[in-house]
Amino acid sequence: MKIVFFGTQPYDKESFNRINQKFGLEIFYHRSHLNNRNVSLAEGADIVCIFVNDTADAHTIGKLSEIGVKLIALRCSGFNNIDLNAAARYGIPVVRVPAYSPHAVAEYAVALILSLNRKIHRAYWRTRDGNFSLQGLLGFDLFGRSAGIIGTGKIAKVLIHILKGFGMKLLAYDPYPDYAFAREEGMEYVSLEELYRHSDIISLHCPLTEDTRYIINTDSIRQMKPGVMIINTGRGQLIHTESLIEGLKNKQIGSAGLDVYEEEADYFYEDTSDRIMNDDLLARLLSFNNVIVTSHQAFFTREALDNIARTTLQNIRDFIDQKTLVNEVKLDNAQ
């Protein structure tokens, strides 16, 4: 079967080509992101493989069905860019990579926390210019502070274990709590309101659903401790950007580490340094010295890339061999 990849970067081709030596699949790569205007690039394909900034809405899926696509393979864990209702209607299964390296993302969240707290990003640029002053670089001990974790899946559990090592008090919110894990780690499940009130640092690790979209908004920010640090390595639309900016301006939010952004598709994974940025909200975020924005790279380790390639190609091989799709995303488990 012919497989067409969209949104492909050089490192994708390297890892997939290497892992594909064991699978022997026919893969064609495209740099452009899938959308309803370039579906023709999948002409003749039986399977399309997409990433976080590709768009498989109802119109696009309809066109994919018309040209004979039989499977959509996500090479990521999130599936908010897929219209699952449309996929089900056209009879196109959707598979994903549910976990490729929870350690990679959790460790990156810690890196953002430490960088923001100890102003490492600012110190780096200062010393390059010969400025060795400590003024404005004051941080705080993580020991004894409270970390609020929203969502307690695999990534969050690794993060919680790491933060426990710093001696932090651990609070968490999840509609499906794992009380056995909480007892093991000395963590406490609380309501969202209590988490907002008592957390010095809030880190987001929940999937993007209708219930979690803009979970960080004007009302929730108002409930938080003044000077709270917010970390997002999940999905951009978990945070309402305008509300975040207002919280930064009025000092309710002390700092923010963002590896994702709600309108990232036009910028992330691309070099746009030779263009004028026309996204005013992103430009505003980048102007704050207490905000770190990175390009959706928390997953980006050698181990994760290999796991993504291996699981994606195994999902495809299982489909070709008509085996059970263990990583299929279905409507009844995607709510």
C-alpha positions as CSV (number, residue, x, y, z in Angstrom):
1,M,0.0,0.0,0.0
2,K,1.1,3.6,-0.7
3,I,1.6,5.7,2.4
4,V,1.8,9.5,2.1
5,F,3.2,11.6,5.0
6,F,2.3,15.2,5.5
7,G,4.1,17.9,7.5
8,T,7.4,16.0,7.2
9,Q,10.6,17.4,8.6
10,P,14.1,16.1,7.9
11,Y,14.3,14.4,11.3
12,D,11.0,12.6,10.5
13,K,12.4,11.2,7.3
14,E,15.6,10.1,9.0
15,S,13.9,8.2,11.9
16,F,11.1,6.7,9.7
17,N,13.4,5.6,7.0
18,R,15.7,3.9,9.6
19,I,12.8,2.1,11.4
20,N,11.1,1.3,8.1
21,Q,14.0,-1.0,7.2
22,K,12.3,-3.5,9.4
23,F,8.8,-2.9,7.9
24,G,9.5,-2.4,4.2
25,L,6.6,0.0,3.6
26,E,6.3,2.3,0.6
27,I,6.4,5.9,2.0
28,F,6.2,9.2,0.2
29,Y,7.0,12.4,2.1
30,H,5.6,15.9,1.8
31,R,6.7,19.0,3.7
32,S,3.3,20.8,3.4
33,H,0.7,20.3,6.1
34,L,-2.5,18.5,5.1
35,N,-5.5,20.7,4.6
36,N,-8.5,20.8,2.3
37,R,-6.5,22.7,-0.4
38,N,-3.7,20.2,-0.9
39,V,-5.5,16.8,-0.5
40,S,-4.5,16.1,-4.1
41,L,-1.0,15.3,-2.8
42,A,-2.5,12.1,-1.4
43,E,-3.7,11.0,-4.8
44,G,-3.1,7.2,-5.2
45,A,-2.4,6.8,-1.4
46,D,-4.1,4.1,0.7
47,I,-2.9,5.6,3.9
48,V,-2.0,9.2,5.0
49,C,0.1,9.9,8.0
50,I,-0.2,13.3,9.7
51,F,1.1,15.3,12.7
52,V,-0.2,18.0,15.1
53,N,-0.4,20.9,12.7
54,D,-2.1,19.0,9.9
55,T,-5.9,19.5,9.5
56,A,-8.2,16.6,8.9
57,D,-11.6,18.3,9.2
58,A,-14.8,16.9,7.7
59,H,-14.2,18.5,4.3
60,T,-10.7,17.2,4.1
61,I,-11.7,13.7,5.2
62,G,-14.4,13.6,2.6
63,K,-11.9,14.4,-0.1
64,L,-9.5,11.8,1.3
65,S,-12.3,9.2,1.1
66,E,-13.1,10.2,-2.5
67,I,-9.5,9.5,-3.6
68,G,-9.4,6.1,-1.8
69,V,-7.6,6.7,1.5
70,K,-8.4,3.9,3.8
71,L,-6.5,4.8,7.0
72,I,-5.4,8.0,8.8
73,A,-2.3,7.4,10.9
74,L,-1.4,10.0,13.5
75,R,2.2,10.1,14.5
76,C,1.3,11.9,17.8
77,S,-0.9,11.2,20.8
78,G,-3.4,14.1,20.4
79,F,-6.2,13.8,18.0
80,N,-8.0,17.2,18.3
81,N,-7.1,18.0,14.7
82,I,-9.2,15.1,13.4
83,D,-12.9,15.2,12.9
84,L,-13.6,11.7,14.3
85,N,-17.3,11.9,13.4
86,A,-16.4,12.5,9.8
87,A,-13.8,9.7,9.8
88,A,-16.4,7.3,11.2
89,R,-19.0,8.4,8.7
90,Y,-16.6,7.7,5.8
91,G,-15.4,4.4,7.4
92,I,-11.8,5.6,7.7
93,P,-10.1,4.3,10.9
94,V,-7.8,6.6,12.8
95,V,-4.8,5.3,14.7
96,R,-2.3,7.2,16.9
97,V,0.8,6.9,19.0
98,P,-0.6,7.1,22.6
99,A,2.7,7.4,24.4
100,Y,6.2,7.8,22.9
101,S,8.2,9.2,25.7
102,P,6.4,10.6,28.8
103,H,9.9,11.2,30.3
104,A,10.8,13.6,27.4
105,V,7.8,15.8,27.9
106,A,7.9,15.7,31.7
107,E,11.6,16.5,31.8
108,Y,11.0,19.4,29.4
109,A,8.3,20.8,31.7
110,V,10.8,20.8,34.5
111,A,13.3,22.6,32.2
112,L,10.8,25.3,31.6
113,I,10.1,25.6,35.4
114,L,13.8,25.9,36.3
115,S,14.5,28.3,33.5
116,L,11.7,30.6,34.3
117,N,12.3,30.5,38.1
118,R,16.0,31.1,38.0
119,K,15.8,33.4,34.9
120,I,18.4,31.3,33.1
121,H,17.2,32.5,29.6
122,R,17.8,36.1,30.7
123,A,21.1,35.4,32.4
124,Y,22.4,33.7,29.2
125,W,21.7,36.7,27.0
126,R,23.1,39.1,29.6
127,T,26.5,37.4,30.0
128,R,26.9,37.1,26.2
129,D,26.8,40.9,26.2
130,G,29.2,41.2,29.2
131,N,26.5,41.9,31.7
132,F,27.1,39.9,34.9
133,S,24.7,41.7,37.2
134,L,22.3,39.6,39.3
135,Q,19.7,42.4,39.4
136,G,16.3,41.1,38.2
137,L,17.4,37.4,38.3
138,L,16.0,36.5,41.8
139,G,14.2,33.2,42.0
140,F,12.7,31.0,44.7
141,D,13.3,27.6,46.2
142,L,11.1,24.9,44.7
143,F,11.4,23.0,48.0
144,G,8.2,23.5,50.0
145,R,6.3,25.2,47.2
146,S,3.0,23.8,45.7
147,A,2.7,22.4,42.2
148,G,-0.7,21.9,40.7
149,I,-0.9,19.3,37.9
150,I,-4.0,19.3,35.7
151,G,-4.4,15.8,34.3
152,T,-2.6,12.8,35.7
153,G,-1.8,10.6,32.7
154,K,1.6,9.1,31.9
155,I,3.4,12.3,31.4
156,A,2.0,14.0,34.5
157,K,2.9,11.0,36.6
158,V,6.5,11.2,35.5
159,L,6.5,15.0,36.2
160,I,4.9,14.4,39.7
161,H,7.6,11.9,40.6
162,I,10.3,14.4,39.5
163,L,8.8,17.3,41.4
164,K,8.5,15.1,44.5
165,G,12.3,14.9,44.4
166,F,12.4,18.7,44.7
167,G,10.4,18.4,47.9
168,M,7.3,20.2,46.5
169,K,3.8,19.8,47.7
170,L,1.8,18.1,45.0
171,L,-1.8,18.9,44.1
172,A,-3.6,17.4,41.1
173,Y,-7.0,17.5,39.4
174,D,-8.3,14.8,37.1
175,P,-11.9,13.7,36.5
176,Y,-10.6,10.1,36.7
177,P,-8.3,10.1,39.7
178,D,-5.7,7.4,40.3
179,Y,-5.8,7.3,44.1
180,A,-3.3,4.4,44.4
181,F,-0.7,6.5,42.5
182,A,-1.6,9.5,44.7
183,R,-0.9,7.5,47.9
184,E,2.4,6.3,46.5
185,E,3.7,9.8,45.6
186,G,2.2,11.6,48.6
187,M,0.0,13.7,46.1
188,E,-3.4,15.1,46.9
189,Y,-6.3,15.2,44.4
190,V,-8.3,18.5,44.8
191,S,-10.9,20.4,43.0
192,L,-9.8,22.8,40.2
193,E,-10.7,25.8,42.3
194,E,-8.6,24.6,45.2
195,L,-5.7,23.8,42.8
196,Y,-5.9,27.3,41.4
197,R,-5.9,28.9,44.9
198,H,-3.0,27.0,46.4
199,S,-0.5,26.3,43.5
200,D,2.7,28.3,43.0
201,I,3.2,26.5,39.7
202,I,0.4,25.0,37.5
203,S,1.4,22.6,34.7
204,L,-1.1,21.4,32.1
205,H,-1.2,17.7,31.0
206,C,-4.8,17.1,30.0
207,P,-6.0,16.3,26.5
208,L,-7.8,19.0,24.5
209,T,-11.5,18.3,24.6
210,E,-14.6,20.5,24.7
211,D,-14.4,20.4,28.5
212,T,-10.8,21.4,28.7
213,R,-10.6,24.0,25.8
214,Y,-9.5,27.3,27.5
215,I,-9.4,25.7,30.9
216,I,-7.0,28.6,31.6
217,N,-9.1,31.7,31.1
218,T,-10.0,35.0,32.8
219,D,-12.1,33.4,35.5
220,S,-9.6,30.7,36.4
221,I,-6.7,33.1,36.4
222,R,-8.6,35.4,38.8
223,Q,-8.7,32.5,41.2
224,M,-5.0,31.8,41.1
225,K,-2.3,32.9,43.6
226,P,-0.7,36.2,42.6
227,G,2.5,35.5,40.7
228,V,1.7,31.9,39.7
229,M,3.8,30.2,37.1
230,I,1.9,28.5,34.3
231,I,3.5,25.7,32.2
232,N,1.9,24.3,29.0
233,T,3.4,21.4,27.2
234,G,0.0,19.9,26.1
235,R,-2.1,21.7,23.6
236,G,-2.3,25.4,22.8
237,Q,-6.0,25.8,23.1
238,L,-5.9,24.8,26.8
239,I,-5.0,28.5,27.4
240,H,-7.0,31.5,26.2
241,T,-4.1,33.6,25.0
242,E,-5.6,37.0,25.5
243,S,-6.5,36.1,29.1
244,L,-3.0,34.9,29.7
245,I,-1.6,38.2,28.4
246,E,-3.9,40.2,30.6
247,G,-2.8,38.1,33.6
248,L,0.8,38.8,32.8
249,K,0.2,42.5,32.4
250,N,-1.6,42.8,35.8
251,K,1.0,40.6,37.5
252,Q,-1.5,37.9,38.5
253,I,0.6,35.6,36.4
254,G,4.3,35.8,37.4
255,S,5.6,33.8,34.4
256,A,4.6,31.3,31.7
257,G,6.4,28.5,29.9
258,L,4.7,27.7,26.6
259,D,5.8,24.9,24.3
260,V,2.5,25.2,22.5
261,Y,0.3,28.0,21.2
262,E,-3.3,28.0,20.2
263,E,-2.6,29.4,16.7
264,E,0.8,27.7,16.2
265,A,0.2,26.0,12.8
266,D,1.5,29.0,10.8
267,Y,4.7,29.3,12.7
268,F,5.8,26.2,14.7
269,Y,8.3,23.8,12.9
270,E,9.0,26.5,10.3
271,D,11.7,29.2,10.0
272,T,9.9,32.4,9.7
273,S,12.7,34.7,10.8
274,D,12.8,36.5,7.4
275,R,9.1,37.5,7.7
276,I,7.2,40.1,9.7
277,M,5.2,38.3,12.3
278,N,1.5,39.1,11.7
279,D,0.2,37.3,14.7
280,D,-0.2,40.1,17.2
281,L,-0.9,37.8,20.2
282,L,2.2,35.7,19.6
283,A,4.3,38.8,19.1
284,R,3.0,40.1,22.4
285,L,3.9,36.9,24.2
286,L,7.4,37.0,22.8
287,S,7.8,40.5,24.2
288,F,7.5,39.5,27.8
289,N,10.8,38.7,29.5
290,N,9.0,36.4,32.0
291,V,7.6,34.2,29.2
292,I,9.4,31.4,27.4
293,V,7.8,30.2,24.1
294,T,9.3,27.2,22.4
295,S,8.3,25.4,19.2
296,H,6.3,22.4,20.4
297,Q,9.6,20.5,21.1
298,A,8.9,18.9,24.4
299,F,8.6,15.5,22.8
300,F,11.8,16.0,20.8
301,T,14.3,13.3,22.0
302,R,16.0,10.5,20.1
303,E,14.1,8.0,22.1
304,A,10.7,9.6,21.4
305,L,11.4,9.9,17.6
306,D,12.2,6.2,17.4
307,N,9.1,5.3,19.4
308,I,6.9,7.4,17.2
309,A,8.3,5.8,14.1
310,R,8.1,2.3,15.4
311,T,4.5,2.6,16.8
312,T,3.2,4.5,13.7
313,L,4.6,1.9,11.3
314,Q,3.4,-1.0,13.5
315,N,-0.1,0.6,13.4
316,I,0.0,0.8,9.6
317,R,1.4,-2.8,9.3
318,D,-1.4,-4.1,11.6
319,F,-4.0,-2.3,9.3
320,I,-2.4,-3.8,6.2
321,D,-2.4,-7.3,7.8
322,Q,-6.0,-6.8,9.0
323,K,-5.0,-7.3,12.6
324,T,-6.7,-5.6,15.6
325,L,-5.8,-1.9,15.7
326,V,-4.8,-1.6,19.3
327,N,-4.1,2.2,19.0
328,E,-7.3,3.1,17.1
329,V,-9.1,6.3,18.2
330,K,-12.8,5.6,18.5
331,L,-15.6,8.0,19.2
332,D,-16.6,6.2,22.4
333,N,-13.2,6.6,23.9
334,A,-12.4,10.0,22.6
335,Q,-14.9,11.9,24.6
